[in-house]
Every structure is written in structure tokens, then in C-alpha cells.
């Protein structure tokens, strides 16, 4: 997709299998992907990073199979992408 998206997904995939990056590093990746339009602009970068870290931590706790990792990646991908119709392109709160 884009360098920001690729870096975010690579960090998340690494977090699924090993250790999560520092929260501020993950937040920076989320923020960059929001600014390039590959992550929904209505998502808060700090909370999104926290929830990605929680999903990765929970998945690691399962002693994940390849299917677990693939499912976590699919869930994160579908959650992060902006809606296909009526997507906001500019970052910021919807309210």
C-alpha cells in the first residue's frame, strides 16, 4: 500500500510474534498512516496504538498458530482502513 501502512503492519506482525514496539513508536506509525490516508482518520492514534498492542499481546498469549496470526492481521487491517464510501481524508475527530 504505502510506506506508512507497510511499516505499521510490519510492526504489528512483529508484535504478534515477539515484543510490541514502544507505545510512542507504534503511535507514530499509526499517525503517519492516518496522514497518508491508509488508516481511518477518525481513529485516535494513541488509543489505536494501545488497542493494537493489546490485540498483539493477547494473541501472543495464545501461543499463536499461523491461523491465529493471520486472523489477527485480518482483524487489524479491516479495523484500521477507512470505510470505502464516505471516508474522510483529513485527519481529526469526526465530532
Residue pairs with C-beta under 8 A, 6 or more apart in sequence:
1 38
2 33
2 36
2 37
2 38
4 29
4 32
4 33
4 35
4 36
4 38
5 33
5 36
5 38
5 39
7 29
7 32
7 33
8 26
8 29
8 30
8 32
8 33
8 39
8 80
9 73
9 76
9 77
11 21
11 25
11 26
11 29
12 26
12 52
12 56
12 73
12 76
13 69
13 73
14 21
15 21
15 26
15 52
15 53
15 56
15 57
15 60
16 56
16 59
16 60
16 64
16 69
16 72
16 73
17 60
17 64
17 69
18 60
20 26
20 53
20 56
20 57
21 29
23 46
23 49
23 50
23 53
26 49
26 52
26 53
27 45
27 46
27 48
27 49
29 49
30 39
30 43
30 45
30 48
30 49
30 52
31 45
33 39
33 80
34 40
34 41
34 43
34 45
34 91
35 91
37 82
37 89
38 80
38 81
39 48
39 80
39 81
39 82
40 80
40 81
40 82
40 83
40 87
40 88
41 82
41 87
41 88
41 89
41 90
41 91
41 92
42 82
42 88
42 93
42 94
43 80
48 80
52 76
55 72
55 75
55 76
56 72
59 68
59 69
59 72
62 68
64 72
82 88
88 94
